[in-house]
Amino acid sequence: MTGKFNIDLIQSEEEMQLILSRYVQGQLDEEAAAAVEARIGIDDKWASELQLQQIELEIGKTLVRTTRRKMEDWEKERELDWQKKRSIFSDKRFVIGLVLLLVIVGFAVKYLWTKRNKPEIPHPPALEQPVVASLIEDFYEKPDFSNTMGAGSDGIDLLKAAGEQFMSASYQKVIDTLGRRQFTGEQYLTSRQLLAHANFALEKYDTAINLFKDYLSISEITSQQQKAEWALLLAYSSNLEKYEQSFEALLQSILATENHLYYQKALILRERL
């Protein structure tokens, strides 16, 4: 197979959606962006999907900003309530705000689901299954969590302990430490990374895939997103019979971004298939 991005190879709905998502976020190189623009100009389906992607991006940004503001307000109110030795659930403003937020999210999800409810695209012929163990062993990079935050709150202490457990290869302990704990903000993102890589190391790839996707849906740091994308791609490769379409779409997306941290490795991986 060729290592360069070829828009003519993009046939599935998922591949088209992923490439257009990168296009509207300005993550494609000039050649790939030009190819996408040319396709949009002659293909009504691509043009329609582009409009939807732009709408979804604006809705997503609005939801993130609204959620952050609400979380900040709730944290301030909870701290005041704790100091006054009152239960947070006695604050009617918190309950009203929560209900309003859930209503907003509900309408947004319903809108996006309606737009996405399209006829299923026939699945392409399956790729030949590579030697999964060799593929993962050759391309996976174990992240360094040895400097995960520092001492402080209970949540930060737990993350620090989990980071030390991960570096000592005590992956099940990482899951036991963080699995049932609720985090917010940056702590939540760090916990998703730790849990995703711990499950990956234990070959619990389906769980790892869900955790990586959860992390990618809210992370805003490009370098960390790209590292998570690479790990997600390898997790998909663990079961190409099940994840072939997702694997191909993500690989094409990486190859369309020449400044991606794993662009060169993606070229090598493509040649291995």
Secondary structure in CASP SS format (residue, H / E / C, confidence):
PFRMAT SS
TARGET T0000
AUTHOR 0000-0000-0000
METHOD secondary structure of the structure
MODEL  1
M C 1.00
T C 1.00
G C 1.00
K C 1.00
F C 1.00
N C 1.00
I H 1.00
D H 1.00
L H 1.00
I C 1.00
Q C 1.00
S C 1.00
E H 1.00
E H 1.00
E H 1.00
M H 1.00
Q H 1.00
L H 1.00
I H 1.00
L H 1.00
S H 1.00
R H 1.00
Y H 1.00
V H 1.00
Q C 1.00
G C 1.00
Q C 1.00
L C 1.00
D C 1.00
E H 1.00
E H 1.00
A H 1.00
A H 1.00
A H 1.00
A H 1.00
V H 1.00
E H 1.00
A H 1.00
R H 1.00
I H 1.00
G H 1.00
I H 1.00
D C 1.00
D H 1.00
K H 1.00
W H 1.00
A H 1.00
S H 1.00
E H 1.00
L H 1.00
Q H 1.00
L H 1.00
Q H 1.00
Q H 1.00
I H 1.00
E H 1.00
L H 1.00
E H 1.00
I H 1.00
G H 1.00
K H 1.00
T H 1.00
L H 1.00
V H 1.00
R H 1.00
T H 1.00
T H 1.00
R H 1.00
R H 1.00
K H 1.00
M H 1.00
E H 1.00
D H 1.00
W H 1.00
E H 1.00
K H 1.00
E H 1.00
R H 1.00
E H 1.00
L H 1.00
D H 1.00
W H 1.00
Q H 1.00
K C 1.00
K C 1.00
R C 1.00
S C 1.00
I H 1.00
F H 1.00
S H 1.00
D C 1.00
K H 1.00
R H 1.00
F H 1.00
V H 1.00
I H 1.00
G H 1.00
L H 1.00
V H 1.00
L H 1.00
L H 1.00
L H 1.00
V H 1.00
I H 1.00
V H 1.00
G H 1.00
F H 1.00
A H 1.00
V H 1.00
K H 1.00
Y H 1.00
L H 1.00
W H 1.00
T H 1.00
K H 1.00
R H 1.00
N C 1.00
K C 1.00
P C 1.00
E C 1.00
I C 1.00
P C 1.00
H C 1.00
P C 1.00
P C 1.00
A C 1.00
L C 1.00
E C 1.00
Q C 1.00
P C 1.00
V C 1.00
V H 1.00
A H 1.00
S H 1.00
L H 1.00
I H 1.00
E H 1.00
D H 1.00
F H 1.00
Y C 1.00
E C 1.00
K C 1.00
P C 1.00
D C 1.00
F C 1.00
S C 1.00
N C 1.00
T C 1.00
M C 1.00
G C 1.00
A C 1.00
G C 1.00
S C 1.00
D H 1.00
G H 1.00
I H 1.00
D H 1.00
L H 1.00
L H 1.00
K H 1.00
A H 1.00
A H 1.00
G H 1.00
E H 1.00
Q H 1.00
F H 1.00
M H 1.00
S C 1.00
A C 1.00
S C 1.00
Y H 1.00
Q H 1.00
K H 1.00
V H 1.00
I H 1.00
D H 1.00
T H 1.00
L H 1.00
G C 1.00
R C 1.00
R C 1.00
Q C 1.00
F C 1.00
T C 1.00
G H 1.00
E H 1.00
Q H 1.00
Y H 1.00
L H 1.00
T H 1.00
S H 1.00
R H 1.00
Q H 1.00
L H 1.00
L H 1.00
A H 1.00
H H 1.00
A H 1.00
N H 1.00
F H 1.00
A H 1.00
L C 1.00
E C 1.00
K C 1.00
Y H 1.00
D H 1.00
T H 1.00
A H 1.00
I H 1.00
N H 1.00
L H 1.00
F H 1.00
K H 1.00
D H 1.00
Y H 1.00
L H 1.00
S H 1.00
I H 1.00
S C 1.00
E C 1.00
I C 1.00
T H 1.00
S H 1.00
Q H 1.00
Q H 1.00
Q H 1.00
K H 1.00
A H 1.00
E H 1.00
W H 1.00
A H 1.00
L H 1.00
L H 1.00
L H 1.00
A H 1.00
Y H 1.00
S H 1.00
S C 1.00
N C 1.00
L H 1.00
E H 1.00
K H 1.00
Y H 1.00
E H 1.00
Q H 1.00
S H 1.00
F H 1.00
E H 1.00
A H 1.00
L H 1.00
L H 1.00
Q H 1.00
S H 1.00
I H 1.00
L H 1.00
A C 1.00
T C 1.00
E C 1.00
N C 1.00
H C 1.00
L C 1.00
Y C 1.00
Y H 1.00
Q H 1.00
K H 1.00
A H 1.00
L H 1.00
I H 1.00
L H 1.00
R H 1.00
E H 1.00
R H 1.00
L C 1.00
END
